[in-house]
Amino acid sequence: MPITVNLDVMLARRKMRSKELAERIGITEQNVSLLKSGKVKGVRFDTLALICEALDCQPGDILEYRDDDAANEPARRARG
């Protein structure tokens, strides 16, 4: 998947545990774990906003787009 979740990186930078984040934003530790592992198909904007507020960061600090299919880049550029 081209979207990478860097929540574990931000937690480490802020020296915060998943349990503390879960308590601050009102979700379970299990849901924080699922977010950290990237095993979710989506995240609500209000949850993302609470995470950003708790970690004093921007959504781009947590979510990152990586083109896993870089080998097809020349073909994509040629098309359009």
N, C-alpha and C positions, 0 to 999 in steps of 0.2 A: 504494500500500500504506500502511496507517495506521501501520506501525511504521517509525520513522526511526532510523538508526544514526548516532550522533554520535561514533564512535571517532576520527575525524580531529580533532574539537574537543578531545577529551581528550588526544590525543597532542600537540597544539599547546600546550595548557595545561601539560603536563608537560615540554615541550621534549624530546620523545622522537621518534625516527624509527621508521618502520614496521619497519625492519631490526632495530633494537634490541629492539623489542617481540617480534618473531618469535623472535629468539634467546632472550629471557628465558622465553618460554612454550612454546617447542619446536614451533612450526609454521612453515610456509614464509612468506616475504614475500608470495608470491602469494595465499595464504589470508588474510593480514592485509589485503591490497588488496581482495580480494573482500568481506571483512567491512566494510571502510570504505565501499565503494560500495553496500552493501546488496544485492548480487547473490547472496546466499545465502538458502536457504529456512529455515535453522535454524542454531543454534549449540548445541553441547553445554554443559551447565551447568558441567562441569569446566573447559572452555576459557574460558567466561565468568568463572569464579572466578579463573583464572590471570591473565586480562586485568585484572580488578579489583585483584588483588593487585599486579601490576606497575605499574599506574597509580595505585594508592592511591585508588580510587574505588568507587562503588556501581554495580550494574547499571543503575539508573535514570539514571546519568550518561551511560551509553553508549546505552541503548535508550530511545526515547521514543514514546509513542502519540499520534498526531494523527488526529483525526476528519476524514478527507478528504471525508466526505459530510455536512458541517454543514448543507447545504441541506435535508436530510431530517430534521433534528433535531425540528422540531415534530410531524412525523408519527410518529416513534418514541415521543415522549413521550405522544402521544395513545393509542397502542396499549398502552403499558404500563409 
